[in-house]
């Protein structure tokens, strides 16, 4: 790993290995902050695992399903305060969303921003409805929008913000002390965030705000993810 970081001009990386339900190995490499020479810690340094965040959304949906609060085969419009337009004579369900078969066109407009405060999930979803290009349940087509839609349903059905729901029902029970979906980062975790670099020799980039945040906004350490 140190050789690869040097060869590819990468500031830092972190690894954890789990075997048989136990943490086998965890280590940080390189720097979380190049300018300050702050080393990466597997236990404490936060990285953005991107779409691995979706696992938390699926877990939240299944928790509410197990409690009888969600039906995976029901038209998602029944859980929303706006309407996904009709198409193909078939509704989109949570089961379609969780298997990436809702049939949405994927889009990246306004996926990321580096300005402003916490994004409003409902406003984003209502103004960025993608085209429906496949009948639901027929063609696997990756969808950040659909995952964010599932997170919004979690929010509406639970009566809590998505970030608070996940914090209380997944992160805290698992004792993930260095993990959050909140954007910007809360003050108690901000100092642990790895700076983002296009290349390790470049200046650090700003913290990215992910607008459809249930699809990819998690900040977490390697030990927490393990």
Backbone torsions as a table, in degrees:
resi	resn	phi	psi	omega
1	UNK	NA	-48.1	177.8
2	UNK	-57.2	-37.9	178.5
3	UNK	-64.7	-41.6	180.0
4	UNK	-67.6	-39.3	177.1
5	UNK	-59.6	-43.8	-179.2
6	UNK	-67.3	-45.0	-177.5
7	UNK	-63.4	-39.0	-174.9
8	UNK	-99.7	6.7	178.6
9	UNK	56.1	52.6	178.9
10	UNK	-105.5	133.0	-175.8
11	UNK	-66.2	-49.5	-176.3
12	UNK	-164.3	162.3	179.5
13	UNK	-152.5	164.9	179.8
14	UNK	-141.9	145.5	-175.8
15	UNK	-135.4	139.5	167.7
16	UNK	-136.3	143.0	-179.7
17	UNK	-126.2	126.5	178.9
18	UNK	-113.3	134.9	175.4
19	UNK	-135.0	131.0	178.4
20	UNK	52.9	39.5	176.7
21	UNK	77.3	8.0	-179.1
22	UNK	-125.8	148.3	177.8
23	UNK	-72.3	114.9	-178.0
24	UNK	-90.2	-36.4	-174.0
25	UNK	-157.9	138.9	174.6
26	UNK	-151.0	131.0	-179.1
27	UNK	-156.5	147.1	173.5
28	UNK	-104.2	148.2	-178.8
29	UNK	-131.2	143.7	176.6
30	UNK	71.3	-150.8	-171.9
31	UNK	-118.0	137.8	169.7
32	UNK	-76.3	-31.3	176.1
33	UNK	-138.1	108.5	-175.7
34	UNK	-64.5	-44.2	-176.5
35	UNK	-62.2	-40.9	-179.1
36	UNK	-88.6	-2.2	-176.5
37	UNK	54.6	40.8	179.2
38	UNK	-88.1	114.8	-175.2
39	UNK	-71.1	154.5	175.2
40	UNK	-75.7	132.7	175.4
41	UNK	-114.2	126.8	179.5
42	UNK	-63.0	-30.2	-176.9
43	UNK	-82.9	-30.7	-169.5
44	UNK	-119.7	-30.8	-174.3
45	UNK	-72.5	128.7	179.8
46	UNK	-90.0	135.4	170.2
47	UNK	-122.6	170.1	177.3
48	UNK	-104.6	101.9	-178.7
49	UNK	-76.6	9.7	171.7
50	UNK	61.5	-127.8	-172.7
51	UNK	-72.7	-6.1	169.3
52	UNK	-61.3	-21.3	174.3
53	UNK	-54.5	-30.4	-177.0
54	UNK	-58.6	-28.6	178.9
55	UNK	-59.9	-32.7	179.0
56	UNK	-70.9	-37.5	177.5
57	UNK	-65.5	-44.4	178.9
58	UNK	-63.8	-39.7	178.4
59	UNK	-63.0	-43.0	178.8
60	UNK	-62.0	-44.2	178.0
61	UNK	-59.7	-44.8	-177.1
62	UNK	-69.8	-31.4	174.6
63	UNK	-61.0	-46.0	-179.2
64	UNK	-70.5	-31.4	173.8
65	UNK	-64.1	-44.6	-179.5
66	UNK	-64.4	-26.2	177.7
67	UNK	-85.5	0.6	179.7
68	UNK	78.2	14.5	-176.6
69	UNK	-94.9	-13.1	177.8
70	UNK	-132.5	142.3	173.4
71	UNK	-110.5	118.4	-175.6
72	UNK	-69.6	-15.5	-177.6
73	UNK	-105.7	5.8	-179.6
74	UNK	-87.4	149.4	174.7
75	UNK	-56.9	123.9	-177.2
76	UNK	-61.9	-22.8	178.5
77	UNK	-58.3	-25.4	179.9
78	UNK	-70.1	-15.1	179.7
79	UNK	-104.6	-2.0	-172.8
80	UNK	-107.5	161.5	174.1
81	UNK	-105.0	18.6	170.8
82	UNK	-148.4	176.2	-172.7
83	UNK	-119.8	128.8	168.0
84	UNK	-76.5	123.6	-174.7
85	UNK	-58.1	146.2	177.6
86	UNK	-65.2	147.6	175.2
87	UNK	-164.5	145.8	174.7
88	UNK	60.9	9.0	178.4
89	UNK	69.2	15.9	-178.2
90	UNK	-134.0	137.1	177.0
91	UNK	-80.1	158.9	173.0
92	UNK	-90.8	135.5	179.4
93	UNK	-116.7	167.7	175.6
94	UNK	-63.8	-31.9	177.4
95	UNK	-63.4	-39.3	174.9
96	UNK	-62.7	-46.0	-178.1
97	UNK	-60.9	-43.9	-175.6
98	UNK	-72.7	-13.3	175.9
99	UNK	-111.2	14.8	-179.9
100	UNK	53.6	40.5	176.1
101	UNK	-124.7	32.9	176.8
102	UNK	-73.9	-17.3	178.1
103	UNK	87.3	14.7	178.2
104	UNK	-76.2	148.1	166.0
105	UNK	-73.1	137.8	178.8
106	UNK	-84.5	146.7	-179.1
107	UNK	-143.3	153.1	-180.0
108	UNK	-120.0	0.7	179.0
109	UNK	-60.0	127.9	177.8
110	UNK	63.4	20.8	177.8
111	UNK	-65.6	-41.3	-179.2
112	UNK	-121.7	151.2	168.6
113	UNK	-149.5	158.6	176.3
114	UNK	-117.7	9.0	-178.8
115	UNK	-123.0	160.8	176.6
116	UNK	84.9	176.8	-178.4
117	UNK	-93.1	-149.0	-178.6
118	UNK	-65.1	132.7	-179.0
119	UNK	-72.3	153.4	176.4
120	UNK	-96.9	108.7	-173.2
121	UNK	-62.9	-44.1	-179.8
122	UNK	-60.4	-45.3	-179.8
123	UNK	-62.1	-42.0	179.7
124	UNK	-62.2	-47.7	-176.3
125	UNK	-64.8	-37.3	-177.8
126	UNK	-71.4	-25.3	-176.1
127	UNK	-105.0	1.0	-177.8
128	UNK	-131.0	33.1	-179.2
129	UNK	-64.4	120.2	-178.3
130	UNK	-79.5	164.8	175.5
131	UNK	-67.3	148.1	173.2
132	UNK	-95.8	113.2	-172.4
133	UNK	-113.4	-11.7	175.7
134	UNK	-131.6	147.2	171.2
135	UNK	-60.8	137.3	-177.9
136	UNK	-59.6	141.9	177.6
137	UNK	84.0	7.5	-174.8
138	UNK	-111.4	-42.3	-173.4
139	UNK	-127.3	121.8	174.0
140	UNK	-63.8	122.4	-179.7
141	UNK	-147.2	106.5	-174.7
142	UNK	-49.8	136.6	-176.1
143	UNK	-144.1	105.7	171.8
144	UNK	-66.1	-38.3	-179.2
145	UNK	-60.0	-46.9	-177.3
146	UNK	-63.5	-39.3	178.1
147	UNK	-63.8	-41.6	177.0
148	UNK	-63.2	-34.8	177.0
149	UNK	-62.4	-41.9	177.3
150	UNK	-62.7	-40.6	177.5
151	UNK	-64.0	-35.8	177.7
152	UNK	-67.0	-37.9	177.0
153	UNK	-64.9	-41.0	174.7
154	UNK	-56.6	-44.3	-178.8
155	UNK	-61.6	-46.4	-176.2
156	UNK	-71.5	-41.0	-176.8
157	UNK	-74.4	-35.9	-178.4
158	UNK	-81.8	-22.4	-176.8
159	UNK	77.6	10.4	177.9
160	UNK	-120.0	156.7	172.0
161	UNK	-62.3	152.1	-179.2
162	UNK	-55.7	-45.8	-177.8
163	UNK	-60.9	-42.6	-179.9
164	UNK	-68.9	-39.2	178.8
165	UNK	-60.0	-49.9	-178.5
166	UNK	-63.9	-39.7	179.4
167	UNK	-60.8	-44.9	-175.4
168	UNK	-78.7	-30.5	-171.2
169	UNK	-108.4	-10.4	178.1
170	UNK	-128.9	-55.6	-172.7
171	UNK	-66.2	-50.9	-179.2
172	UNK	-66.8	-45.1	178.2
173	UNK	-59.3	-28.6	178.9
174	UNK	-91.4	3.4	179.4
175	UNK	56.9	41.2	177.4
176	UNK	-87.8	83.7	-171.3
177	UNK	-75.3	-13.3	179.8
178	UNK	-121.6	54.3	-179.1
179	UNK	-147.3	142.8	177.6
180	UNK	-163.6	151.9	170.6
181	UNK	-98.6	-3.3	-173.0
182	UNK	-72.0	139.6	178.0
183	UNK	-134.7	129.0	-9.7
184	UNK	-60.0	170.4	-178.1
185	UNK	-65.1	141.9	174.3
186	UNK	-64.8	153.3	-172.9
187	UNK	-59.0	-30.9	-177.9
188	UNK	-75.0	-11.4	179.9
189	UNK	-117.1	-15.4	-173.6
190	UNK	-56.7	-37.4	-176.8
191	UNK	-71.5	-15.1	-179.7
192	UNK	-91.7	-6.0	-175.5
193	UNK	-72.5	128.4	173.6
194	UNK	-66.8	135.7	174.8
195	UNK	-69.2	148.8	-179.5
196	UNK	-96.7	134.1	-178.0
197	UNK	-132.6	135.8	170.5
198	UNK	-69.6	-42.4	169.6
199	UNK	-136.0	150.9	-177.9
200	UNK	-60.6	-25.7	180.0
201	UNK	-87.7	-4.1	178.0
202	UNK	-87.8	162.1	172.1
203	UNK	-64.8	155.6	179.1
204	UNK	-67.2	145.9	176.3
205	UNK	-91.7	166.6	177.5
206	UNK	-75.4	155.5	174.6
207	UNK	-63.1	128.9	-178.3
208	UNK	-86.8	137.1	172.2
209	UNK	-97.2	124.0	177.7
210	UNK	-96.5	116.7	-176.3
211	UNK	-67.3	-47.9	175.3
212	UNK	-84.9	65.9	-161.9
213	UNK	-62.3	-27.1	176.2
214	UNK	-64.1	-12.7	-179.1
215	UNK	-90.7	-10.6	-176.4
216	UNK	178.4	24.1	-172.6
217	UNK	-100.3	3.0	-177.2
218	UNK	-58.0	140.3	167.5
219	UNK	-119.7	126.8	-173.6
220	UNK	-156.3	162.0	176.9
221	UNK	-95.6	162.9	179.0
222	UNK	-63.3	-40.2	-179.8
223	UNK	-66.1	-39.6	177.7
224	UNK	-63.6	-43.9	-179.3
225	UNK	-64.7	-35.2	176.6
226	UNK	-63.7	NA	NA
